[in-house]
Amino acid sequence: MSVNRVCFNCGSSSFVSDRSLGGKIVCSRCGSSSFKYKSASFLKNKKLVFFAIAIIILIIVI
């Protein structure tokens, strides 16, 4: 099973359920409860999209 979220603070993908916080999911490395989802799509990665647009414009100009 692949993990689709990472810790916002340290980037770890290992999470545990903290019993003292009522089962809230926290990072096992830093203890933070903030996480973000990994972007698996090519279009979600903005740097690659801008790079592809720049290459296309360069090809059209030449």
For each residue, the residues with C-beta under 8 A, 3 or more apart:
1:
2:
3: 6 13 15 38
4: 37 38 40
5: 13 15 35 36 37 38
6: 3 11 12 13 35 36 37 38
7: 10 11 12 13 15 27 29 30 32 34 35
8: 32 34 35 36
9: 27 30 32 34
10: 7 27 29 30 32
11: 6 7
12: 6 7 27 28 29 30
13: 3 5 6 7
14: 27 28 29
15: 3 5 7 25 26 27 28 35
16: 25 26 28
17: 23 24 25 26
18: 21 23 24 25 26
19: 22 23
20:
21: 18 24 26 33
22: 19
23: 17 18 19
24: 17 18 21 33
25: 15 16 17 18 33 35
26: 15 16 17 18 21 31 32 33
27: 7 9 10 12 14 15 30 31 32 33 35
28: 12 14 15 16
29: 7 10 12 14
30: 7 9 10 12 27
31: 26 27
32: 7 8 9 10 26 27 35
33: 21 24 25 26 27
34: 7 8 9
35: 5 6 7 8 15 25 27 32
36: 5 6 8
37: 4 5 6
38: 3 4 5 6
39: 44 45
40: 4 44
41: 44 45
42: 45 48 49
43: 49
44: 39 40 41
45: 39 41 42 48 49
46: 49 50
47: 50 51
48: 42 45 51 52
49: 42 43 45 46 52 53
50: 46 47 53 54
51: 47 48 54 55
52: 48 49 55 56
53: 49 50 56 57
54: 50 51 57 58
55: 51 52 58 59
56: 52 53 59 60
57: 53 54 60 61
58: 54 55 61 62
59: 55 56 62
60: 56 57
61: 57 58
62: 58 59
